[in-house]
Amino acid sequence: MNRSVRVDGARLCSVEQGDPAAEPVVLLHGYPANHRAWRHQIPGLAESHRVIALDWLGWGESERRTDLRFDYDTEVGRLGRVLDALGIDDCDLFGHDYGGFLALGFTQRFPARVRRLAILNSRAHRTFVPAWYAVFSLVGILGRSPLAGLFARVLPLGQVNRLGMRGLLRSGAVDRETLDSYLGWMSTTDGVRWLLHYFGEYRVPARQDLAQGLGKIQCPTTIVWGARDEYLRTVIAEELGEGIPGAELLLIGNAGHFVMEEAPDDVLAALRKLLSRD
């Protein structure tokens, strides 16, 4: 079922499967994807749970508004408002990449609202390898520039992201239709304008506050990590596994950053195992 709610005055879309009365599982995708990143896991999780896979505000079919804030504290607070709009008091919260970054901060700030936590190939409390640290920092600088409107008309961000994901297309982990749903909007001037606005408020450095809060997380937690990640070092996963009490760590050697699409069965098994924990 497709549905939408209004959050901070903007339309946020999601896909739901499963028994509406069952325990809710909320899925947060990462950059530059949308809810389809979880397409292999949604049916299996929906056999026992109410599954809500979000198009986070600005991504997929959700609205892209340049009059809204997208700094980290606002985004974490926004997640709470999304749950309120969906009528969810507490949930199992699973996040990949940027979604995992938000899920970590939300769990630390609002522990009573998270029953179980899964973080998959996310910058989490740290940050990117140097090359990608530089790339995202540069895009942020361009987004904060007085010339951002000009850059929006000339920067080929859609093509750049397609080049970055061409390996997934070649391997068959992502088909062309799915890739188009991830990136098609980035080929428009309005799409690039929003993306620059977003990165203008995004901050790349590691979050020491999140690192210091790992030991306070008390809910059952699983860390799932494609070990071939070119953007994020495996040490992040290891630190999460060691720092969060009782956390389980699964390293998947034959997968990279887009782990749900590269190792779908392994990811589903790990998430099902987490849902069985009290």
N, C-alpha and C positions, 0 to 999 in steps of 0.2 A: 504494500500500500504506500503510495506517495502522499505526503502531507506537507503543509507549510505552517509556520507560526511566525508571528512578528516579535522581533527582539530588538530593543533599542531603536524601534521605528522602522526596521528593515525586515524584509522577507527572508526567512531561513528555511531551507527545504531539507527533507529527510525521507528515507525509505524505511518502512517498518514491516517486520514479519514476526510471526509467532502469536501466541495467546496474549491478548491485551491485558489479561489479569495476571500473567506470570511475572516473575522477577525481571526487572528491566536491565538490559545490557546496552550501554551506549558506546558506539564506535566512533572514534575521532580519527579522520584520515590526516595525512601529512601533505607536504609540498611535493609536487604541484598537482595533487590528485583531487579526488572527490569521493563520495561514498562508494563508488565502484571498486575502489582499492580493496574493499572487504567482500567482494562478490563471491569469492570461493568459501568464505567462512559463514556468511549470513545464513544460508539455509540450514547448515548443521547446528549452529547456535540456536536457531529459532525452533528447533525440535523440542526444546525444553524451556526457552526463555522468550520474553518479549524483546526483540532486537530492534534498536533504533540506530541506523547508520546516517550520520549527519553529512550534509554539504555545509561545511563551516562557512560563516558569513564572509562573502567575497569569492567563494570557490564553487565550482559546479553550477547548479541552478540557483544558488542563493544570490541575493542582491549584492552588488558591488557599489558601495557608497563611499565617496571621498569626503563626506562631511562627518564621518564617524571616526573615532579613535581606534587605533590598533596596537597601542603599546601593550606590553605584557600584562601589567596589572589590570588594565581594562579588559583584555581578552580572557583572563582567568575569571574575573568577576562576571563577564558575559556568559561564560559556561554555566554559572549558577542561574542566570536569568533564562537561559535556554531550557534548563531542566524545569524551572518554574513554569515556563510557557507550555512545556510538554506534560505538565502535571506529575512530575517525578520528584519525590522527596529524596530518595537515595537510589543508588544503582551500582552495578558492576561497570567500571570505567576502563575501557581499553583504548590506548592511543598509540599511533604510529607517527614517527618523525615529529613534525610540529604538534600533532595531536598528543603525542606522548609528553612533550614539553609542557603543554597546557595541563594535561592530566596530572603530572607530578605536582605542579604548583597548586592546582585545585585540591588535590588530596591533602596537601600540607595545610592549606588554608581552611578547608571545610571537611575535616576528617569524618564527621558524622554522615556526610552525604555519599561516601564511597564505601561500598561493601567489599569489593575486591578490585585490585588494580593490576593492569598489564601495560607494560611499556615495551614497545617494539622499535628497534633501530631509531632512537631519538637522541638529539643533542642533550636532552634531559638537563642535568646540572652543569654540564660542560659545554663544549662548542665543537666546531668543525676542524678538520685537518687544515693546515695553513693555506693551501691553494683556495679552498672553498671559503675559508674565513675571509680571504681577500676579496673574492668575487661578491659575496653577500654584503660585505662592508662597502664595496664600491657602489653597488646598486642602491644601498641606503644613502650614500652621499649624494648620488644623482637624484634620489627621491626628495631629499631635503633642499636641493638647489632651487634658487629662484627660476632656473631654466627648466624645471621639471616638465612643464607643459610642452616645451620644444622637444625634449628628449622623448616624450610620449609619442611624438609623431614620427620619430626616426629610429628608435631602438628596436631591433628585431628580436624581442625577448621570446616570442613564440617559437621562432626558428632555433634560437639558442637552446631552449628547453627540449625541442624535438631532437636536436643533435645529442644532447645529454642522455636521452632515453632511447636512442636508436638500438642499443644492445638488447633492451627488453623486447623491442619489436622483433628483432632478428631471432631471438631465442624462442619467441612464441609466448613469453610470460604475459605480454600485453598485446592485444590485437589493435588494428588501426582505428576501429570505432571507439574503443576505450581511450586510446591515446588522444583522439580528436576531442573526446569529452573532457579530458584533462586540460588540453592546451589550446583548443580552437579559439576561445575567447581572448587569448593573449595576442592574437594576430590583429586585433582591432586597436585603434587609438584609445578608445575608452578603456579597453582592457588593460593596456600598458599603463595608462594614467592611473588606474586603481592600483596596479601592482607597484608602481613607484610610490604611491601614497602609503601603501602597506609597508614597504621596505623602509620608507622614510621614518617610520615609527618603530621598526624592528631593531633590536640591539643584538649584536653578535657575540660580545664577550661572555665568558662563563658566568654562571650565577652562583656566587658563593653562598647566598642565602639558601638556595635550594640544596646545595651540598650539605650545609649544616643541619638541614631539616630531615635528612634521610632517616636518621635513627629514630625519629618520632612517628614514622608511619607504622601503624599497627594492623592495618587490614592485610589479609592474604594477598601476596604480590608475586607476579611472575614477570621475568625479564626474558624476552624472546629476541634473538639477535642473529641476523645473517652475517656470518663472519667475514664475508668478502666485501663488506661495505667500503666504498671508495670515499665516502664523505665523513664518516664518523668512526673513530677507532674503537676497537673491541674493549679497550680499557674502561670505556664509559659503562658498558654492560657489566663488567666485572666489579666496578665500584658500586653500581646500583645493587648488584647481588650481595655484595659484602656489607653495604651500608644500611640496607632496609632489613629490619629484623625478620627472619624467617623467609626471606624472598628466595624463590627458585629461579635458577638461571639456565636457559637453554640456548646454546650456541649451535647454529645450523651451518655446517661447513660449506655446503654447496649452494648457498644463497647469499645475496648481497643486500643492498639497502632496502629494496622493495620486497621484503621478505614474505609478505602475505601472498604476493603474486608469483614469487619464485619458488616457494616451498609451502604451498597452500595446505597440504595435508598435515605437515608437521606443526604448522601454526594452529590449525583447528584442534589438533590433539592436545596441544599445550593449553589452549584456552578452555577446552572442555575439562581438562584436569584441574585448572584453577577454579572453575565453577563448582567443582565437587568439594573444594576445601572450605572449612568453617573457620 
